[in-house]
Amino acid sequence: MNYLAIDTTNSTLTVVLRNGEQLLYTRKEMEKAEHSTSLMPTIDEIISKANMDIKDIENFAVNVGPGSFTGIRIGVSSMTAMSYANKAKRISFSTFEILAQNRGEVMVSVDAGHGNTYLAKCKDGEIVETDFIEAGKEYDFSNVLSTPAISEVEAIDQIVMKKFNKNAFVDVFVPFYMRKSQAERNLE
């Protein structure tokens, strides 16, 4: 079993490649708008390290959000194109699942920018419900977690492997947007 997984939803570009027992990964801090120019060379680099070809990848996985709107679009469109070209299976995962991995029942949050927060109640790594907390709105964040219990790479690997073993494949990568983009809000 092998897979290529990416996370482009935040300022760190994460690329994970599993080929049987071998797990390779790269994490790179990105400046704004660098994901679009760095993603493909980073994928090429990690596939070369594994002595593989992109055509060898059988499963593609991507973080569908929430997070940066542009980052989500870059990740979803790239993995859609590659999985389509390879006639490969698709696995989607979320930022909330990464944060909730290896935890029981928790509340997790993701910075939504401009003082806003994406919030999710999760149980055993699964999303139970979500909410959007606007800047200035009163909310008790004392029991809300915003960092993963394990490394992001380990969390991604565990999530993708769990979904692979459950045959939890998707036909289409669907971005997980919890609100309209800034451009859409500006039009209103």
Phi, psi and omega per residue, in radians:
M1 nan 2.389 3.026
N2 -2.437 2.756 3.057
Y3 -2.687 2.744 2.982
L4 -2.105 2.168 3.139
A5 -2.177 2.516 3.101
I6 -2.353 2.688 3.008
D7 -2.318 1.969 3.129
T8 -2.071 0.338 -3.014
T9 -1.453 -0.149 -3.117
N10 -2.438 -2.915 -3.050
S11 -1.304 -0.141 3.084
T12 -1.832 2.176 3.037
L13 -1.492 2.116 3.129
T14 -2.072 2.212 3.090
V15 -2.203 2.181 -3.106
V16 -2.140 2.312 3.109
L17 -2.223 2.137 3.031
R18 -1.952 2.280 3.051
N19 -2.305 1.650 -3.036
G20 1.126 -2.100 3.137
E21 -1.504 -0.238 -3.109
Q22 -1.410 2.223 3.095
L23 -2.146 2.024 3.104
L24 -2.019 2.577 3.104
Y25 -2.676 2.796 3.060
T26 -2.421 2.365 3.035
R27 -2.225 2.176 -3.112
K28 -2.297 2.290 3.033
E29 -1.277 2.323 -3.079
M30 -2.029 2.540 2.923
E31 -1.391 2.901 3.119
K32 -0.983 2.343 3.083
A33 1.271 0.227 3.113
E34 -1.509 -0.359 -3.107
H35 -0.965 -0.713 -3.063
S36 -1.135 -0.533 -3.141
T37 -1.654 -0.342 -3.070
S38 -1.718 -0.400 -3.012
L39 -1.060 -0.960 -3.059
M40 -1.121 -0.792 3.068
P41 -1.055 -0.621 3.118
T42 -1.176 -0.722 3.082
I43 -1.098 -0.806 3.104
D44 -1.000 -0.759 -3.111
E45 -1.082 -0.803 -3.087
I46 -1.251 -0.619 3.100
I47 -1.174 -0.686 3.085
S48 -1.110 -0.719 3.105
K49 -1.023 -0.565 -3.122
A50 -1.518 0.061 -3.081
N51 0.967 0.758 3.138
M52 -2.123 3.030 3.030
D53 -2.125 2.646 3.131
I54 -0.963 -0.545 -3.140
K55 -1.171 -0.292 3.138
D56 -1.406 -0.266 -3.062
I57 -1.277 2.197 -3.091
E58 -1.719 -0.381 -3.085
N59 -2.439 2.389 3.094
F60 -2.119 2.394 -3.122
A61 -2.305 2.564 -3.127
V62 -2.568 2.522 3.006
N63 -1.354 2.050 -3.076
V64 -1.606 0.025 3.077
G65 2.097 -3.045 -0.023
P66 -1.290 2.930 -3.124
G67 2.803 -2.665 3.135
S68 -1.073 2.216 3.139
F69 -1.013 -0.820 -3.136
T70 -1.152 -0.737 3.106
G71 -1.047 -0.746 3.106
I72 -1.068 -0.808 -3.130
R73 -1.066 -0.735 3.135
I74 -1.082 -0.843 -3.119
G75 -1.122 -0.847 -3.106
V76 -1.114 -0.785 -3.107
S77 -1.189 -0.686 3.135
S78 -1.124 -0.836 -3.122
M79 -1.213 -0.549 3.072
T80 -1.108 -0.839 -3.128
A81 -1.081 -0.805 -3.101
M82 -1.190 -0.723 -3.139
S83 -1.185 -0.634 3.103
Y84 -1.137 -0.806 -3.125
A85 -1.085 -0.603 -3.122
N86 -1.596 -0.060 -3.032
K87 0.909 0.772 -3.046
A88 -1.757 2.902 3.097
K89 -1.415 2.701 -3.084
R90 -2.109 2.403 3.078
I91 -2.271 2.190 3.084
S92 -1.886 2.616 3.071
F93 -2.521 2.913 -3.063
S94 -2.123 2.847 3.054
T95 -1.052 -0.684 3.119
F96 -1.066 -0.707 3.124
E97 -1.111 -0.663 3.098
I98 -1.079 -0.822 -3.111
L99 -1.166 -0.556 -3.073
A100 -1.601 -0.128 -3.090
Q101 -1.039 2.372 3.140
N102 1.155 0.497 3.089
R103 -2.292 2.731 3.100
G104 -1.359 -2.037 3.116
E105 -1.658 2.096 -3.071
V106 -2.497 2.799 2.942
M107 -1.864 2.261 3.130
V108 -2.184 2.684 -3.112
S109 -2.350 2.685 3.076
V110 -2.282 2.342 3.099
D111 -1.096 2.155 -3.135
A112 -1.748 0.112 3.130
G113 1.424 2.682 3.097
H114 0.990 0.558 3.109
G115 1.433 0.014 3.124
N116 -1.541 2.826 -3.103
T117 -2.435 2.357 2.933
Y118 -1.579 2.356 -3.053
L119 -2.271 2.501 3.084
A120 -2.512 2.417 2.955
K121 -1.621 2.216 -3.102
C122 -2.225 2.621 3.056
K123 -2.341 2.148 -3.127
D124 0.909 0.730 3.094
G125 1.430 -0.035 -3.125
E126 -1.829 2.470 3.116
I127 -1.320 2.227 3.101
V128 -1.720 -0.812 3.086
E129 -2.735 2.756 -3.120
T130 -2.235 2.834 3.119
D131 -2.676 2.752 3.064
F132 -2.076 2.119 -3.124
I133 -1.840 2.021 -3.137
E134 -1.311 2.646 3.104
A135 -0.961 2.393 3.110
G136 1.519 -0.256 3.136
K137 -1.318 2.368 3.126
E138 -1.191 2.244 3.074
Y139 -2.752 2.411 3.129
D140 -1.522 1.809 -3.116
F141 -1.612 0.171 -3.036
S142 -1.092 -0.502 3.141
N143 -1.899 0.336 -3.104
V144 -1.780 2.297 -3.105
L145 -1.758 2.453 -3.138
S146 -2.224 0.128 3.066
T147 -2.253 2.588 -3.129
P148 -1.244 2.724 3.110
A149 -1.287 -0.464 3.128
I150 -2.245 3.076 -3.137
S151 -1.099 2.674 3.128
E152 -1.030 -0.685 -3.139
V153 -1.094 -0.816 3.105
E154 -1.067 -0.745 3.141
A155 -1.089 -0.810 3.128
I156 -1.052 -0.804 -3.137
D157 -1.052 -0.816 3.137
Q158 -1.086 -0.750 -3.127
I159 -1.135 -0.837 -3.114
V160 -1.112 -0.763 3.133
M161 -1.117 -0.715 3.113
K162 -1.085 -0.794 -3.141
K163 -1.189 -0.640 3.078
F164 -1.072 -0.836 -3.109
N165 -1.155 -0.436 3.091
K166 -1.621 0.070 -3.046
N167 0.955 0.657 -3.114
A168 -1.544 1.087 -3.139
F169 -1.580 2.740 3.089
V170 -2.032 2.624 3.088
D171 -1.361 -0.591 -3.068
V172 -2.424 2.408 3.007
F173 -1.339 2.075 -3.124
V174 -1.922 2.061 3.112
P175 -1.004 2.459 3.135
F176 -1.755 1.442 3.093
Y177 -1.645 2.275 3.139
M178 -1.729 -0.097 3.071
R179 -2.766 2.991 3.113
K180 -1.257 2.684 3.101
S181 -1.191 2.868 3.116
Q182 -1.005 -0.731 3.132
A183 -1.073 -0.729 3.116
E184 -1.177 -0.670 3.120
R185 -1.179 -0.614 3.136
N186 -1.175 -0.460 3.127
L187 -1.317 -0.362 -3.081
E188 -1.318 nan nan
